[in-house]
Amino acid sequence: MVFKKTVEDFACERCGAFVKGDGYTNHCPNCLWSKHVDINPGDRANACGGLMKPVRIEGSTPDYLIIHECTRCGKTTRNIAQKTDNMETLLAVAKDSAEGKISKRENPL
């Protein structure tokens, strides 16, 4: 797997927040949702384009991983949580996952 640094700003398709990319940005720091656009990190070669729901959090502070599942094709990925991520949203995903409240592959809106 080859990483390609791609600097892109974007509007989150889930919550509408404006996100300033840094070349490593792969999810919205507000709602933690992502978009299924890569085959290899940064290549933007995946035609799926589905929204990727944060379904659980792994790891421990400060090294959290956000586990995303594509709402269109079901692909699961792990992404490193960033210092700029909304901590309340991270905790809510962890809590909902632990309590079995997160349903996978649901309609993203």
C-alpha positions in Angstrom: 0.0 0.0 0.0 1.4 3.4 -1.0 0.2 6.5 0.7 -0.4 9.5 -1.5 -0.7 12.9 0.4 -3.6 14.7 -1.1 -4.4 18.2 0.4 -8.1 18.9 0.0 -10.6 21.1 1.7 -14.2 19.9 1.7 -17.7 20.3 3.1 -18.8 17.3 5.1 -21.6 15.5 3.3 -23.1 14.4 6.6 -23.2 17.5 8.8 -22.1 20.3 6.4 -19.1 21.4 8.4 -16.3 23.0 6.4 -13.1 20.9 6.8 -9.6 22.3 6.0 -7.6 19.4 4.8 -3.9 18.9 5.6 -3.1 16.0 3.3 -3.8 13.5 6.0 -7.5 14.5 6.7 -9.8 11.6 6.1 -12.9 12.4 8.1 -14.9 15.3 9.4 -13.6 16.4 12.8 -17.1 17.5 13.8 -19.3 14.4 13.1 -16.4 11.9 12.4 -18.0 10.6 9.2 -15.8 10.0 6.2 -16.3 9.2 2.5 -15.3 6.1 0.7 -13.0 7.5 -2.0 -9.7 5.7 -1.7 -8.5 2.3 -2.6 -5.1 3.1 -1.1 -4.8 6.1 1.3 -4.9 9.4 -0.7 -5.3 7.9 -4.2 -9.0 9.0 -4.7 -9.4 5.9 -7.0 -12.5 4.3 -5.4 -15.7 4.8 -7.4 -17.9 3.7 -4.4 -18.3 7.2 -3.0 -20.5 6.0 -0.1 -20.5 7.8 3.2 -18.6 6.0 5.9 -20.2 5.9 9.3 -18.1 5.9 12.5 -19.2 2.6 14.1 -16.8 2.2 17.0 -13.7 3.5 18.6 -10.6 1.4 19.4 -7.5 2.1 21.4 -6.9 4.3 24.4 -6.2 7.9 25.0 -4.5 9.6 23.2 -4.2 6.9 20.5 -7.8 6.3 19.4 -8.8 4.7 16.1 -12.1 5.4 14.5 -13.6 2.4 12.8 -15.6 3.4 9.7 -18.1 1.3 7.7 -19.2 2.3 4.3 -23.0 2.7 4.2 -23.0 1.7 0.5 -20.7 -1.3 0.2 -19.9 -2.3 3.7 -16.1 -1.8 3.5 -14.6 -1.3 7.0 -11.5 0.9 7.6 -9.5 2.2 10.6 -8.5 5.8 10.8 -6.4 7.6 13.4 -8.4 10.1 15.5 -7.0 13.6 15.3 -6.5 16.1 18.1 -9.0 18.4 16.3 -11.7 15.7 16.4 -14.8 16.5 18.5 -14.2 14.6 21.8 -17.9 14.6 22.7 -18.6 12.9 19.3 -15.8 10.4 19.9 -17.2 9.5 23.3 -20.7 9.2 22.0 -19.6 6.8 19.2 -17.7 4.7 21.8 -20.7 4.7 24.2 -23.3 3.9 21.5 -21.1 1.1 20.1 -20.6 -0.4 23.6 -24.4 -0.3 24.2 -25.2 -1.8 20.7 -27.0 1.3 19.6 -25.1 1.8 16.3 -26.6 0.1 13.3 -24.4 -0.4 10.3 -25.1 0.4 6.7 -28.0 2.6 7.5 -29.2 5.4 5.3 -26.6 8.1 6.0 -29.1 11.0 6.2 
